[in-house]
Amino acid sequence: MTQALMTVERVSANRKRRDRQWAKVGMGTALATLVGTALIGGRVLKQVHLVSGVALLGFTLWHWRLNRPGTRPGNATCHTDRTV
């Protein structure tokens, strides 16, 4: 492999690792906010609760997309390749 291609792959792997980490942080933050607003209650917090629930769904979808089978390093198989 050429040096430039290896550098691009390393940058891509670092970016995926960073994105996975941010997705986990976002999920944790949204979940904590969701639980906190559910326990405390209040009119304004109902709106925050709704927004944090939607954010949790969004971060969960992003996390799932980043960690799909076949997208992790060293994982060459995909669910569609399996035989039943």
KOLPADREN-263260 format. One record per atom (N, C-alpha, C, CB): residue number from 1; residue in three letters; x, y, z. Coordinates in steps of 0.02 Angstrom, whole numbers. Atoms other than C-alpha are relative to their C-alpha. Glycine has a CB too. Layout:
BEGIN
+-----+-----+--------+--------+--------+
:   k :   r :      u :      v :      w :
+-----+-----+--------+--------+--------+
: NUM : ALA :      X :      Y :      Z :
...
+-----+-----+--------+--------+--------+
***
This chain:
BEGIN
+-----+-----+--------+--------+--------+
:   k :   r :      u :      v :      w :
+-----+-----+--------+--------+--------+
:   1 : MET :     41 :    -59 :      0 :
:   1 : MET :      0 :      0 :      0 :
:   1 : MET :     44 :     62 :      0 :
:   1 : MET :    -47 :      0 :     60 :
:   2 : THR :    -38 :    -62 :      0 :
:   2 : THR :     56 :    175 :    -30 :
:   2 : THR :     -9 :     35 :     67 :
:   2 : THR :    -22 :     45 :    -59 :
:   3 : GLN :      1 :    -37 :    -64 :
:   3 : GLN :     92 :    292 :    114 :
:   3 : GLN :    -64 :     42 :      5 :
:   3 : GLN :     63 :     46 :      6 :
:   4 : ALA :     59 :    -43 :     -2 :
:   4 : ALA :    -52 :    409 :     67 :
:   4 : ALA :    -63 :    -41 :     15 :
:   4 : ALA :     -9 :     37 :    -67 :
:   5 : LEU :     58 :     42 :    -11 :
:   5 : LEU :   -179 :    267 :     64 :
:   5 : LEU :     -2 :    -24 :     73 :
:   5 : LEU :      0 :    -60 :    -48 :
:   6 : MET :     -2 :     22 :    -69 :
:   6 : MET :   -121 :    203 :    233 :
:   6 : MET :    -19 :     57 :     47 :
:   6 : MET :     70 :    -26 :     18 :
:   7 : THR :     17 :    -58 :    -41 :
:   7 : THR :   -137 :    379 :    305 :
:   7 : THR :    -75 :     12 :     -2 :
:   7 : THR :     37 :     62 :    -24 :
:   8 : VAL :     72 :    -10 :      7 :
:   8 : VAL :   -315 :    395 :    237 :
:   8 : VAL :    -37 :    -52 :     40 :
:   8 : VAL :    -21 :     -2 :    -74 :
:   9 : GLU :     33 :     52 :    -38 :
:   9 : GLU :   -363 :    228 :    313 :
:   9 : GLU :      6 :     12 :     75 :
:   9 : GLU :     29 :    -68 :    -17 :
:  10 : ARG :    -11 :    -14 :    -71 :
:  10 : ARG :   -288 :    278 :    481 :
:  10 : ARG :    -45 :     57 :     22 :
:  10 : ARG :     74 :     17 :     14 :
:  11 : VAL :     43 :    -57 :    -16 :
:  11 : VAL :   -382 :    444 :    479 :
:  11 : VAL :    -72 :    -22 :      2 :
:  11 : VAL :      9 :     58 :    -51 :
:  12 : SER :     68 :     25 :      2 :
:  12 : SER :   -542 :    354 :    432 :
:  12 : SER :    -15 :    -42 :     62 :
:  12 : SER :    -12 :    -41 :    -63 :
:  13 : ALA :     10 :     41 :    -60 :
:  13 : ALA :   -520 :    228 :    574 :
:  13 : ALA :     -4 :     43 :     62 :
:  13 : ALA :     57 :    -51 :      7 :
:  14 : ASN :      3 :    -45 :    -57 :
:  14 : ASN :   -486 :    368 :    698 :
:  14 : ASN :    -65 :     38 :      2 :
:  14 : ASN :     59 :     50 :     -2 :
:  15 : ARG :     63 :    -37 :      2 :
:  15 : ARG :   -639 :    463 :    640 :
:  15 : ARG :    -58 :    -45 :     21 :
:  15 : ARG :    -13 :     28 :    -70 :
:  16 : LYS :     53 :     47 :    -20 :
:  16 : LYS :   -750 :    308 :    658 :
:  16 : LYS :      2 :    -12 :     75 :
:  16 : LYS :      6 :    -66 :    -38 :
:  17 : ARG :     -7 :     11 :    -72 :
:  17 : ARG :   -681 :    277 :    832 :
:  17 : ARG :    -26 :     61 :     38 :
:  17 : ARG :     74 :    -13 :     19 :
:  18 : ARG :     24 :    -61 :    -32 :
:  18 : ARG :   -714 :    459 :    879 :
:  18 : ARG :    -76 :      6 :     -6 :
:  18 : ARG :     35 :     62 :    -31 :
:  19 : ASP :     73 :     -4 :      9 :
:  19 : ASP :   -890 :    454 :    805 :
:  19 : ASP :    -36 :    -50 :     45 :
:  19 : ASP :    -18 :    -13 :    -73 :
:  20 : ARG :     30 :     49 :    -45 :
:  20 : ARG :   -929 :    295 :    902 :
:  20 : ARG :     -1 :     25 :     71 :
:  20 : ARG :     37 :    -68 :     -4 :
:  21 : GLN :     -4 :    -26 :    -68 :
:  21 : GLN :   -870 :    377 :   1061 :
:  21 : GLN :    -50 :     57 :     11 :
:  21 : GLN :     72 :     25 :     15 :
:  22 : TRP :     48 :    -55 :     -7 :
:  22 : TRP :   -975 :    533 :   1030 :
:  22 : TRP :    -72 :    -26 :      0 :
:  22 : TRP :      8 :     51 :    -57 :
:  23 : ALA :     67 :     29 :      0 :
:  23 : ALA :  -1127 :    426 :    992 :
:  23 : ALA :    -17 :    -29 :     69 :
:  23 : ALA :     -6 :    -56 :    -55 :
:  24 : LYS :     11 :     27 :    -67 :
:  24 : LYS :  -1106 :    337 :   1159 :
:  24 : LYS :    -11 :     55 :     51 :
:  24 : LYS :     59 :    -44 :     21 :
:  25 : VAL :      7 :    -57 :    -46 :
:  25 : VAL :  -1084 :    502 :   1251 :
:  25 : VAL :    -69 :     32 :     -9 :
:  25 : VAL :     56 :     52 :    -11 :
:  26 : GLY :     66 :    -30 :     14 :
:  26 : GLY :  -1239 :    572 :   1166 :
:  26 : GLY :    -57 :    -43 :     27 :
:  26 : GLY :     -8 :     10 :    -75 :
:  27 : MET :     52 :     45 :    -26 :
:  27 : MET :  -1342 :    418 :   1210 :
:  27 : MET :     -3 :      4 :     76 :
:  27 : MET :     14 :    -72 :    -22 :
:  28 : GLY :     -1 :     -4 :    -73 :
:  28 : GLY :  -1287 :    427 :   1392 :
:  28 : GLY :    -29 :     65 :     26 :
:  28 : GLY :     70 :     -8 :     25 :
:  29 : THR :     25 :    -65 :    -21 :
:  29 : THR :  -1322 :    612 :   1406 :
:  29 : THR :    -75 :      5 :    -11 :
:  29 : THR :     35 :     56 :    -39 :
:  30 : ALA :     71 :     -3 :     14 :
:  30 : ALA :  -1492 :    598 :   1323 :
:  30 : ALA :    -39 :    -44 :     48 :
:  30 : ALA :    -14 :    -22 :    -73 :
:  31 : LEU :     35 :     45 :    -47 :
:  31 : LEU :  -1539 :    450 :   1434 :
:  31 : LEU :     -3 :     30 :     70 :
:  31 : LEU :     35 :    -69 :      2 :
:  32 : ALA :      0 :    -31 :    -66 :
:  32 : ALA :  -1486 :    541 :   1592 :
:  32 : ALA :    -50 :     58 :      3 :
:  32 : ALA :     71 :     25 :     17 :
:  33 : THR :     48 :    -55 :      2 :
:  33 : THR :  -1586 :    694 :   1540 :
:  33 : THR :    -72 :    -26 :     -2 :
:  33 : THR :     13 :     44 :    -62 :
:  34 : LEU :     66 :     29 :      5 :
:  34 : LEU :  -1735 :    585 :   1497 :
:  34 : LEU :    -24 :    -25 :     68 :
:  34 : LEU :     -1 :    -58 :    -50 :
:  35 : VAL :     18 :     26 :    -66 :
:  35 : VAL :  -1734 :    499 :   1667 :
:  35 : VAL :     -9 :     58 :     50 :
:  35 : VAL :     54 :    -49 :     26 :
:  36 : GLY :      5 :    -56 :    -46 :
:  36 : GLY :  -1702 :    661 :   1761 :
:  36 : GLY :    -64 :     41 :     -9 :
:  36 : GLY :     59 :     45 :     -9 :
:  37 : THR :     61 :    -39 :     12 :
:  37 : THR :  -1844 :    754 :   1679 :
:  37 : THR :    -63 :    -40 :     15 :
:  37 : THR :     -2 :     24 :    -72 :
:  38 : ALA :     58 :     41 :    -19 :
:  38 : ALA :  -1961 :    607 :   1707 :
:  38 : ALA :    -11 :      0 :     75 :
:  38 : ALA :      9 :    -72 :    -25 :
:  39 : LEU :      6 :      1 :    -73 :
:  39 : LEU :  -1925 :    607 :   1893 :
:  39 : LEU :    -21 :     67 :     29 :
:  39 : LEU :     65 :    -22 :     31 :
:  40 : ILE :     13 :    -66 :    -28 :
:  40 : ILE :  -1934 :    794 :   1921 :
:  40 : ILE :    -68 :     27 :    -23 :
:  40 : ILE :     55 :     49 :    -21 :
:  41 : GLY :     64 :    -24 :     25 :
:  41 : GLY :  -2082 :    839 :   1809 :
:  41 : GLY :      0 :     75 :    -10 :
:  41 : GLY :    -56 :    -19 :     47 :
:  42 : GLY :      7 :    -72 :     12 :
:  42 : GLY :  -2147 :   1014 :   1773 :
:  42 : GLY :    -17 :     14 :    -72 :
:  42 : GLY :     64 :     37 :     20 :
:  43 : ARG :     23 :    -18 :     67 :
:  43 : ARG :  -2216 :   1104 :   1622 :
:  43 : ARG :     58 :      7 :    -50 :
:  43 : ARG :    -41 :     64 :      2 :
:  44 : VAL :    -57 :    -11 :     45 :
:  44 : VAL :  -2051 :   1160 :   1544 :
:  44 : VAL :     39 :    -65 :     -9 :
:  44 : VAL :     46 :     55 :     26 :
:  45 : LEU :    -37 :     63 :      3 :
:  45 : LEU :  -1969 :    994 :   1585 :
:  45 : LEU :    -34 :    -53 :    -43 :
:  45 : LEU :     12 :    -27 :     69 :
:  46 : LYS :     34 :     45 :     45 :
:  46 : LYS :  -2102 :    902 :   1486 :
:  46 : LYS :     26 :      8 :    -72 :
:  46 : LYS :    -76 :     11 :      2 :
:  47 : GLN :    -28 :    -13 :     66 :
:  47 : GLN :  -2036 :    986 :   1329 :
:  47 : GLN :     71 :    -25 :     -5 :
:  47 : GLN :     -3 :     76 :    -16 :
:  48 : VAL :    -69 :     25 :     -2 :
:  48 : VAL :  -1857 :    946 :   1379 :
:  48 : VAL :      0 :    -76 :     -3 :
:  48 : VAL :     38 :     24 :     63 :
:  49 : HIS :      7 :     73 :      0 :
:  49 : HIS :  -1912 :    766 :   1410 :
:  49 : HIS :    -13 :    -26 :    -70 :
:  49 : HIS :    -56 :    -21 :     48 :
:  50 : LEU :     17 :     20 :     69 :
:  50 : LEU :  -1986 :    754 :   1236 :
:  50 : LEU :     61 :      7 :    -45 :
:  50 : LEU :    -58 :     42 :    -26 :
:  51 : VAL :    -59 :    -12 :     42 :
:  51 : VAL :  -1831 :    829 :   1154 :
:  51 : VAL :     55 :    -51 :     16 :
:  51 : VAL :     26 :     72 :      9 :
:  52 : SER :    -53 :     48 :    -18 :
:  52 : SER :  -1714 :    715 :   1251 :
:  52 : SER :    -19 :    -70 :    -23 :
:  52 : SER :     13 :      1 :     76 :
:  53 : GLY :     21 :     65 :     26 :
:  53 : GLY :  -1817 :    563 :   1201 :
:  53 : GLY :     14 :     -7 :    -75 :
:  53 : GLY :    -74 :    -11 :     13 :
:  54 : VAL :    -14 :     -1 :     71 :
:  54 : VAL :  -1803 :    610 :   1018 :
:  54 : VAL :     76 :     -2 :    -12 :
:  54 : VAL :    -30 :     62 :    -34 :
:  55 : ALA :    -73 :      1 :      6 :
:  55 : ALA :  -1617 :    643 :   1041 :
:  55 : ALA :     28 :    -70 :     15 :
:  55 : ALA :     32 :     51 :     49 :
:  56 : LEU :    -22 :     68 :    -16 :
:  56 : LEU :  -1596 :    471 :   1121 :
:  56 : LEU :    -12 :    -46 :    -59 :
:  56 : LEU :    -37 :    -27 :     62 :
:  57 : LEU :     14 :     41 :     61 :
:  57 : LEU :  -1679 :    391 :    969 :
:  57 : LEU :     50 :     16 :    -55 :
:  57 : LEU :    -71 :     13 :    -25 :
:  58 : GLY :    -48 :    -20 :     51 :
:  58 : GLY :  -1566 :    490 :    853 :
:  58 : GLY :     70 :    -26 :     14 :
:  58 : GLY :      2 :     75 :     -6 :
:  59 : PHE :    -67 :     25 :    -17 :
:  59 : PHE :  -1406 :    446 :    946 :
:  59 : PHE :      3 :    -77 :     -4 :
:  59 : PHE :     19 :     22 :     71 :
:  60 : THR :      2 :     72 :      5 :
:  60 : THR :  -1461 :    264 :    955 :
:  60 : THR :      5 :    -23 :    -72 :
:  60 : THR :    -64 :    -28 :     33 :
:  61 : LEU :     -3 :     16 :     72 :
:  61 : LEU :  -1488 :    258 :    767 :
:  61 : LEU :     70 :     12 :    -27 :
:  61 : LEU :    -51 :     42 :    -39 :
:  62 : TRP :    -68 :    -16 :     22 :
:  62 : TRP :  -1319 :    341 :    738 :
:  62 : TRP :     49 :    -53 :     26 :
:  62 : TRP :     22 :     70 :     25 :
:  63 : HIS :    -44 :     51 :    -30 :
:  63 : HIS :  -1234 :    218 :    858 :
:  63 : HIS :     -9 :    -67 :    -36 :
:  63 : HIS :    -16 :     -8 :     75 :
:  64 : TRP :     13 :     62 :     36 :
:  64 : TRP :  -1318 :     71 :    771 :
:  64 : TRP :     32 :      1 :    -70 :
:  64 : TRP :    -75 :    -12 :     -6 :
:  65 : ARG :    -28 :     -5 :     67 :
:  65 : ARG :  -1264 :    134 :    600 :
:  65 : ARG :     76 :     -5 :      1 :
:  65 : ARG :    -21 :     66 :    -32 :
:  66 : LEU :    -72 :      3 :     -5 :
:  66 : LEU :  -1085 :    153 :    657 :
:  66 : LEU :     25 :    -69 :     17 :
:  66 : LEU :     25 :     50 :     51 :
:  67 : ASN :    -21 :     65 :    -25 :
:  67 : ASN :  -1080 :    -22 :    731 :
:  67 : ASN :    -35 :    -58 :    -35 :
:  67 : ASN :    -11 :     -5 :     73 :
:  68 : ARG :     33 :     55 :     37 :
:  68 : ARG :  -1175 :   -123 :    600 :
:  68 : ARG :     49 :    -56 :    -13 :
:  68 : ARG :    -29 :     26 :    -66 :
:  69 : PRO :    -44 :     56 :     18 :
:  69 : PRO :  -1107 :   -296 :    564 :
:  69 : PRO :     32 :     14 :    -69 :
:  69 : PRO :    -39 :    -67 :     -1 :
:  70 : GLY :    -36 :    -12 :     63 :
:  70 : GLY :   -975 :   -285 :    428 :
:  70 : GLY :     33 :     67 :     -3 :
:  70 : GLY :    -47 :     -8 :    -57 :
:  71 : THR :    -30 :    -66 :      1 :
:  71 : THR :   -925 :   -106 :    471 :
:  71 : THR :     56 :      6 :     51 :
:  71 : THR :    -52 :     54 :     11 :
:  72 : ARG :    -53 :     -3 :    -51 :
:  72 : ARG :   -812 :   -144 :    620 :
:  72 : ARG :     64 :    -30 :    -29 :
:  72 : ARG :    -22 :    -38 :     65 :
:  73 : PRO :    -63 :     29 :     23 :
:  73 : PRO :   -628 :   -178 :    587 :
:  73 : PRO :      6 :    -73 :     21 :
:  73 : PRO :     60 :     41 :     26 :
:  74 : GLY :     -9 :     71 :    -15 :
:  74 : GLY :   -592 :   -364 :    577 :
:  74 : GLY :    -64 :    -40 :     -6 :
:  74 : GLY :     27 :     -8 :     67 :
:  75 : ASN :     63 :     35 :      7 :
:  75 : ASN :   -774 :   -408 :    545 :
:  75 : ASN :    -18 :     -1 :    -74 :
:  75 : ASN :    -56 :     35 :     42 :
:  76 : ALA :      9 :      4 :     72 :
:  76 : ALA :   -785 :   -468 :    366 :
:  76 : ALA :    -68 :    -25 :    -20 :
:  76 : ALA :     53 :    -43 :    -30 :
:  77 : THR :     64 :     28 :     18 :
:  77 : THR :   -956 :   -547 :    375 :
:  77 : THR :    -56 :     50 :     13 :
:  77 : THR :    -14 :    -64 :     39 :
:  78 : CYS :     59 :    -42 :     -9 :
:  78 : CYS :  -1126 :   -467 :    366 :
:  78 : CYS :    -60 :    -46 :     11 :
:  78 : CYS :    -12 :     47 :    -63 :
:  79 : HIS :     59 :     42 :    -12 :
:  79 : HIS :  -1298 :   -530 :    419 :
:  79 : HIS :    -28 :    -28 :    -65 :
:  79 : HIS :    -53 :     40 :     36 :
:  80 : THR :     28 :     24 :     63 :
:  80 : THR :  -1349 :   -545 :    237 :
:  80 : THR :     40 :    -58 :    -29 :
:  80 : THR :     -3 :     57 :    -50 :
:  81 : ASP :    -41 :     55 :     26 :
:  81 : ASP :  -1206 :   -669 :    206 :
:  81 : ASP :    -15 :    -66 :     34 :
:  81 : ASP :     73 :     18 :      8 :
:  82 : ARG :     14 :     62 :    -37 :
:  82 : ARG :  -1272 :   -796 :    331 :
:  82 : ARG :    -49 :    -44 :    -37 :
:  82 : ARG :    -27 :     17 :     70 :
:  83 : THR :     48 :     47 :     26 :
:  83 : THR :  -1361 :   -951 :    276 :
:  83 : THR :    -43 :    -25 :     58 :
:  83 : THR :     34 :    -59 :    -37 :
:  84 : VAL :     47 :     19 :    -53 :
:  84 : VAL :  -1514 :  -1003 :    374 :
:  84 : VAL :     -6 :    -74 :      4 :
:  84 : VAL :    -69 :     32 :    -11 :
+-----+-----+--------+--------+--------+
***
